[in-house]
């Protein structure tokens, strides 16, 4: 699995980092970023993508 965040649309709510802190975190600019491979965390990454209020987390 590959995961990306469209940071231009991110509102920095932090739900992705709350759901899957091993893969997502809030950067210093207040927006979410991917910090590690989603390997082993696929279900949590999908939950984070489904929970994103602005739908900016994309998986392939």
Residue pairs with C-beta under 8 A, 6 or more apart in sequence:
1 38
1 39
1 42
1 45
1 59
1 60
2 38
2 59
2 60
3 23
3 34
3 38
3 45
3 49
3 57
3 58
3 59
4 34
4 57
4 58
4 59
5 16
5 24
5 31
5 32
5 33
5 34
5 56
5 57
5 58
6 56
6 58
7 31
7 32
7 33
7 56
9 54
9 55
9 56
10 31
10 32
10 54
10 56
11 53
11 54
12 26
12 30
12 31
12 32
13 52
13 53
13 54
14 26
14 32
15 48
15 51
15 52
15 53
16 23
16 24
16 32
16 48
16 49
16 51
16 52
16 57
17 24
17 25
17 26
17 32
19 44
19 47
19 48
19 51
20 41
20 44
20 45
20 47
20 48
22 36
22 41
22 44
23 34
23 35
23 36
23 37
23 38
23 41
23 44
23 45
23 48
24 32
24 33
24 34
24 35
24 48
25 32
25 33
25 35
26 32
26 33
27 33
32 56
32 57
38 45
38 59
45 57
45 59
46 59
48 57
49 55
49 57
49 58
49 59
